[in-house]
Amino acid sequence: MIEKKRVKWGIGGGTTAFHGNGIALSELVLATVDDCAHLRILQMTGRIADIELRDDADWVSGASPAIQMIEGIIAELAPTNIPVLLMGESGTGKEMFASRVHRLSPNRDKMLIRISCASATPESLSSELSCVVDPSREASESEFATVLFDEIGDLDAPCQRALLSALPDGAYPARRGTLSARLISTTSRNLDEEVRAGKFRSELYYRLNGVCLRLPPLRDRKEDLPVLIDFFLTKHATQFGRRRPSLSEQTTRMLVEHSWPGNIRELENVIKKVVALGDEQLAIGELRTGAAESRRRNVEGANGSSLKAAARAASREAERELIMKALARTRWNRKRAAQELQISYKSLLYKLKQIGHEETETN
């Protein structure tokens, strides 16, 4: 008789991903392993883990149209077994959106297995797939409801070939020895371009890309910043056993103006430092330095041309600051901000595009 075991695991690298309408509270996951041999393989590879799904209370609802649209699509496709491809920059929350799909599926009580593709070799990938593919079982008997391939775009050609051989070919019922679980893949790369360049197998791409969700970067969903900041302040104040700090208007404005190249992961790290250090000015010092350097480069570029160009650069900087202040006061409500600035809503959207805060449409 096989004894069930419960083991604590950390998700690769110890980082927590945060996603649009869903944000994870914990960096630890619980793995249920039915076979001691499977457990030994998981321990050796260190790249495969079962993800514990969080309660709905562990998620923060986003206000941006892009995130609300993605949540609506997930609610529709989760009850099906359609493969899902999640594309987005690092830190946009791909892994937690994958957890969201699984949590809303009929097989939420089964396991969600994560396999890291970043450093996979054909041998290691085959070993990991052997944990979730049992050649002696019918496909319908699988104990694994969902398999998440993290950063699928990092697989080299031999690994792509090995994975393709383990995927069902569309026949029903699926043949023995193939992966019958629901497939979710994440990538920071543009797989459409990778396929056109011959770097990613088209047949593998089409088997994984049943529905493609493109997650917007944080800079294109600034409406969600207030609730995310509030969430992280409360989370880390509780974690460190400290009083929840209140941010000054100046700090809040700087957080809103920042472009967040590291997305929600970068935002959490900044808020975590604010709580840990107890000094918001010290914690956001790097952001302030980066903003000052950006303004200095703009001015230097203008000084190298003419007085008229310098005047235009100064005017743009002043206009940018007025716009960002209005957006901060209105919690990124663009219509209210346009009214305060006494310009049309369409003009505000155009100016936001000029200063690099254009909202991206969700495909």
C-alpha positions as CSV (number, residue, x, y, z in Angstrom):
1,M,0.0,0.0,0.0
2,I,1.3,3.4,-0.9
3,E,1.6,5.8,2.0
4,K,0.6,9.4,1.3
5,K,3.1,12.0,2.5
6,R,2.8,15.8,2.9
7,V,6.0,17.8,2.3
8,K,6.7,21.5,2.4
9,W,8.2,22.9,-0.8
10,G,9.4,26.4,-1.9
11,I,8.5,27.6,-5.3
12,G,11.7,28.0,-7.5
13,G,14.0,30.7,-6.2
14,G,11.7,31.5,-3.3
15,T,9.9,34.3,-5.1
16,T,6.2,34.9,-5.0
17,A,4.4,36.0,-8.2
18,F,1.5,38.4,-8.1
19,H,-1.1,38.7,-10.7
20,G,-3.7,41.1,-11.7
21,N,-6.8,39.9,-9.9
22,G,-4.9,37.3,-7.9
23,I,-2.1,37.8,-5.4
24,A,-0.4,35.0,-3.4
25,L,0.2,35.5,0.3
26,S,2.6,32.6,0.9
27,E,6.0,31.8,-0.6
28,L,5.7,28.1,0.6
29,V,3.6,25.4,-1.0
30,L,2.5,22.0,0.1
31,A,3.1,19.0,-2.1
32,T,1.2,15.8,-1.7
33,V,3.2,12.9,-3.1
34,D,1.7,9.4,-3.3
35,D,4.9,7.6,-4.1
36,C,8.3,7.7,-2.2
37,A,10.1,7.2,-5.5
38,H,8.4,10.3,-6.9
39,L,9.4,12.1,-3.8
40,R,13.1,11.2,-4.3
41,I,13.0,12.5,-7.9
42,L,11.4,15.8,-6.8
43,Q,14.1,16.3,-4.1
44,M,16.9,15.6,-6.6
45,T,15.7,17.9,-9.4
46,G,14.5,20.7,-7.2
47,R,12.5,22.1,-10.1
48,I,9.2,20.3,-9.7
49,A,6.7,21.1,-7.0
50,D,3.0,21.0,-6.3
51,I,1.4,24.4,-5.8
52,E,-1.0,24.8,-2.9
53,L,-4.0,26.9,-4.1
54,R,-4.9,29.9,-1.9
55,D,-8.3,30.9,-0.6
56,D,-10.1,33.7,-2.4
57,A,-9.3,36.0,0.5
58,D,-5.6,35.8,-0.6
59,W,-6.3,37.5,-3.9
60,V,-6.6,41.2,-4.6
61,S,-9.0,42.3,-7.3
62,G,-7.6,44.6,-9.9
63,A,-9.5,47.7,-11.2
64,S,-7.8,48.0,-14.6
65,P,-9.9,47.0,-17.7
66,A,-7.1,44.7,-18.9
67,I,-7.0,42.7,-15.7
68,Q,-10.8,42.5,-15.4
69,M,-11.0,41.2,-19.0
70,I,-8.4,38.5,-18.3
71,E,-10.3,37.4,-15.1
72,G,-13.5,37.1,-17.2
73,I,-11.8,35.0,-19.8
74,I,-10.3,32.7,-17.0
75,A,-13.7,32.2,-15.5
76,E,-15.0,31.0,-18.9
77,L,-12.1,28.7,-19.8
78,A,-11.3,27.3,-16.3
79,P,-14.1,24.6,-16.4
80,T,-12.8,23.3,-19.7
81,N,-9.6,21.3,-20.4
82,I,-8.2,23.8,-23.0
83,P,-4.4,24.3,-22.8
84,V,-3.6,27.8,-21.6
85,L,-0.5,29.9,-22.6
86,L,0.3,32.8,-20.3
87,M,2.6,35.5,-21.9
88,G,4.0,38.5,-20.1
89,E,7.1,40.2,-18.7
90,S,8.9,38.9,-15.7
91,G,7.0,39.7,-12.5
92,T,3.6,40.2,-14.1
93,G,2.1,37.2,-12.2
94,K,2.0,34.3,-14.7
95,E,2.3,31.6,-12.2
96,M,-0.5,32.8,-9.9
97,F,-2.8,33.2,-12.9
98,A,-2.0,29.6,-13.7
99,S,-3.1,28.7,-10.1
100,R,-6.2,30.7,-10.6
101,V,-7.2,28.6,-13.7
102,H,-6.7,25.4,-11.8
103,R,-8.5,26.6,-8.7
104,L,-11.6,27.5,-10.7
105,S,-11.6,24.1,-12.6
106,P,-13.6,21.0,-11.7
107,N,-10.4,19.3,-10.8
108,R,-9.3,21.8,-8.2
109,D,-8.9,19.0,-5.6
110,K,-6.3,17.3,-7.7
111,M,-2.6,18.3,-7.9
112,L,-1.2,21.2,-9.8
113,I,2.4,20.4,-10.7
114,R,5.0,23.0,-11.7
115,I,7.9,22.1,-13.9
116,S,10.7,24.6,-14.5
117,C,12.0,24.8,-18.1
118,A,14.7,27.4,-17.5
119,S,17.6,24.9,-17.0
120,A,16.0,21.7,-18.3
121,T,17.9,19.1,-20.3
122,P,16.3,16.2,-22.2
123,E,17.3,13.8,-19.4
124,S,16.0,16.0,-16.5
125,L,12.8,16.8,-18.4
126,S,12.1,13.1,-19.1
127,S,12.8,12.4,-15.4
128,E,10.3,15.1,-14.3
129,L,7.7,14.0,-16.8
130,S,8.0,10.5,-15.5
131,C,6.6,11.8,-12.2
132,V,3.4,12.8,-13.9
133,V,3.1,10.2,-16.7
134,D,2.4,6.6,-15.6
135,P,2.6,4.3,-18.7
136,S,0.6,1.6,-16.8
137,R,-2.4,3.9,-16.3
138,E,-5.2,5.0,-18.5
139,A,-5.0,8.8,-19.2
140,S,-8.3,9.3,-17.3
141,E,-6.8,7.8,-14.2
142,S,-4.2,10.5,-13.7
143,E,-3.9,11.9,-10.2
144,F,-2.6,15.2,-11.7
145,A,-5.2,17.7,-12.8
146,T,-2.8,20.4,-14.2
147,V,0.8,20.6,-15.2
148,L,2.4,24.0,-15.4
149,F,5.4,24.4,-17.6
150,D,7.2,27.5,-16.3
151,E,9.1,29.5,-18.9
152,I,8.3,27.1,-21.7
153,G,10.2,29.4,-24.2
154,D,13.5,28.5,-22.5
155,L,13.4,24.9,-23.7
156,D,16.0,24.1,-26.4
157,A,15.3,21.9,-29.4
158,P,16.0,18.5,-27.8
159,C,13.8,19.4,-24.8
160,Q,11.0,20.5,-27.1
161,R,11.2,17.2,-29.0
162,A,11.1,15.3,-25.7
163,L,8.1,17.2,-24.4
164,L,6.3,16.9,-27.7
165,S,6.6,13.1,-27.6
166,A,4.9,13.1,-24.1
167,L,1.9,15.2,-25.2
168,P,-1.3,13.7,-26.5
169,D,-1.8,14.0,-30.3
170,G,-5.5,14.9,-30.1
171,A,-6.8,11.3,-30.4
172,Y,-9.5,10.2,-28.0
173,P,-9.1,8.5,-25.6
174,A,-5.5,9.6,-25.2
175,R,-2.9,6.8,-25.6
176,R,-1.2,5.3,-22.5
177,G,2.1,7.0,-21.5
178,T,1.1,10.5,-22.6
179,L,0.4,13.5,-20.4
180,S,-3.4,13.7,-19.8
181,A,-3.4,16.6,-17.3
182,R,-4.5,20.1,-18.2
183,L,-1.6,22.0,-19.7
184,I,-0.7,25.5,-18.7
185,S,2.5,27.2,-19.9
186,T,4.1,30.5,-19.1
187,T,6.7,32.5,-21.0
188,S,8.4,35.9,-20.9
189,R,9.3,35.5,-24.6
190,N,7.2,36.3,-27.7
191,L,6.6,32.7,-28.9
192,D,5.0,33.9,-32.1
193,E,8.3,35.4,-33.1
194,E,10.3,32.4,-31.8
195,V,8.2,30.1,-34.0
196,R,8.7,32.4,-37.1
197,A,12.5,32.4,-36.3
198,G,12.6,28.6,-36.1
199,K,13.6,28.6,-32.5
200,F,10.4,27.0,-31.2
201,R,8.6,24.1,-32.8
202,S,5.3,25.1,-34.3
203,E,3.6,21.8,-33.6
204,L,4.5,22.1,-29.9
205,Y,3.4,25.8,-29.9
206,Y,0.0,24.9,-31.3
207,R,-0.6,22.1,-28.8
208,L,0.2,24.4,-25.9
209,N,-1.6,27.5,-27.2
210,G,-5.3,26.6,-26.8
211,V,-6.0,30.1,-25.4
212,C,-3.3,32.7,-25.1
213,L,-3.5,35.4,-22.3
214,R,-1.1,38.3,-22.5
215,L,-0.6,39.8,-19.0
216,P,-0.1,43.6,-19.0
217,P,2.9,45.1,-17.3
218,L,2.3,47.1,-14.2
219,R,3.1,50.4,-16.0
220,D,0.0,49.8,-18.1
221,R,-2.3,49.1,-15.2
222,K,-1.6,52.0,-12.8
223,E,-5.2,52.0,-11.6
224,D,-4.2,48.9,-9.6
225,L,-1.3,50.5,-7.8
226,P,-3.3,51.9,-4.8
227,V,-4.8,48.6,-3.9
228,L,-1.6,46.7,-4.4
229,I,0.4,49.1,-2.3
230,D,-2.2,48.9,0.5
231,F,-2.1,45.1,0.3
232,F,1.7,44.8,0.5
233,L,1.8,47.3,3.4
234,T,-0.7,45.2,5.4
235,K,1.0,41.9,4.4
236,H,4.5,42.8,5.4
237,A,3.4,44.7,8.5
238,T,1.8,41.5,9.7
239,Q,4.8,39.4,8.6
240,F,7.3,41.6,10.5
241,G,4.9,42.2,13.5
242,R,5.0,46.0,13.0
243,R,2.5,48.8,12.8
244,R,1.3,49.4,9.3
245,P,2.9,52.5,8.0
246,S,1.1,55.3,6.1
247,L,2.9,56.7,3.1
248,S,3.3,60.4,2.5
249,E,1.8,62.1,-0.6
250,Q,5.3,62.6,-2.0
251,T,6.2,58.9,-1.7
252,T,2.8,57.8,-3.1
253,R,3.3,60.2,-6.1
254,M,6.8,58.7,-6.7
255,L,5.5,55.2,-6.6
256,V,2.8,56.1,-9.2
257,E,5.3,57.9,-11.5
258,H,7.8,55.0,-11.5
259,S,7.7,52.8,-14.6
260,W,8.2,49.5,-12.6
261,P,10.3,47.5,-15.0
262,G,10.3,44.6,-12.5
263,N,6.5,44.9,-12.4
264,I,4.6,43.7,-9.2
265,R,7.6,41.8,-7.9
266,E,9.6,45.0,-7.8
267,L,6.7,46.9,-6.2
268,E,6.5,44.4,-3.4
269,N,10.2,44.5,-2.8
270,V,10.0,48.3,-2.4
271,I,7.0,48.2,0.0
272,K,8.7,45.4,1.9
273,K,11.7,47.7,2.5
274,V,9.5,50.5,3.6
275,V,8.0,48.3,6.3
276,A,11.3,46.6,7.3
277,L,13.3,49.9,7.5
278,G,10.6,52.0,9.0
279,D,11.8,54.9,6.9
280,E,10.1,55.4,3.6
281,Q,12.6,58.0,2.4
282,L,15.5,55.6,2.9
283,A,13.5,52.7,1.3
284,I,12.7,54.6,-1.9
285,G,16.1,56.2,-2.3
286,E,16.9,54.1,-5.3
287,L,13.6,55.1,-7.0
288,R,14.3,58.8,-6.3
289,T,17.9,58.5,-7.7
290,G,16.6,56.8,-10.9
291,A,13.9,59.5,-11.4
292,A,16.5,62.3,-11.0
293,E,18.9,60.6,-13.4
294,S,16.1,60.3,-16.0
295,R,15.3,64.0,-15.7
296,R,19.0,64.9,-15.9
297,R,19.4,62.9,-19.2
298,N,16.4,64.7,-20.7
299,V,17.8,68.1,-19.8
300,E,21.2,67.3,-21.1
301,G,19.8,66.1,-24.3
302,A,17.9,69.3,-24.7
303,N,20.9,71.5,-23.8
304,G,22.9,69.9,-26.6
305,S,20.6,71.4,-29.2
306,S,19.1,74.9,-28.7
307,L,17.3,77.2,-26.3
308,K,14.0,76.4,-27.9
309,A,14.6,72.7,-27.5
310,A,15.5,73.2,-23.8
311,A,12.3,75.2,-23.3
312,R,10.2,72.4,-24.9
313,A,11.9,69.8,-22.7
314,A,11.2,71.9,-19.5
315,S,7.6,72.4,-20.6
316,R,7.2,68.6,-21.2
317,E,8.6,67.9,-17.7
318,A,6.3,70.4,-16.0
319,E,3.3,69.0,-18.0
320,R,4.3,65.5,-17.0
321,E,4.5,66.4,-13.3
322,L,1.1,68.1,-13.4
323,I,-0.5,65.0,-15.1
324,M,1.0,62.6,-12.6
325,K,-0.1,64.6,-9.6
326,A,-3.6,64.8,-10.9
327,L,-3.6,61.0,-11.5
328,A,-2.3,60.4,-8.0
329,R,-5.0,62.5,-6.5
330,T,-7.7,60.8,-8.4
331,R,-6.2,57.3,-7.8
332,W,-5.6,57.0,-11.6
333,N,-9.2,57.8,-12.6
334,R,-8.4,59.2,-16.0
335,K,-11.7,60.9,-16.6
336,R,-11.6,62.7,-13.2
337,A,-7.9,63.7,-13.8
338,A,-8.9,65.1,-17.3
339,Q,-11.6,67.2,-15.6
340,E,-9.1,68.5,-13.0
341,L,-6.6,69.4,-15.7
342,Q,-9.3,71.0,-17.8
343,I,-8.5,69.0,-20.9
344,S,-10.5,66.4,-22.8
345,Y,-10.3,62.7,-21.9
346,K,-8.9,62.0,-25.4
347,S,-6.2,64.6,-24.9
348,L,-5.1,63.1,-21.6
349,L,-4.8,59.6,-23.2
350,Y,-2.6,61.1,-25.9
351,K,-0.4,62.9,-23.4
352,L,-0.1,59.7,-21.4
353,K,1.1,57.9,-24.5
354,Q,3.7,60.7,-25.1
355,I,5.2,60.3,-21.6
356,G,5.2,56.5,-21.7
357,H,2.1,55.6,-19.7
358,E,0.0,54.2,-22.6
359,E,-2.5,51.6,-21.6
360,T,-2.1,48.3,-23.5
361,E,-5.0,46.5,-25.0
362,T,-5.5,42.9,-23.9
363,N,-5.4,40.4,-26.8
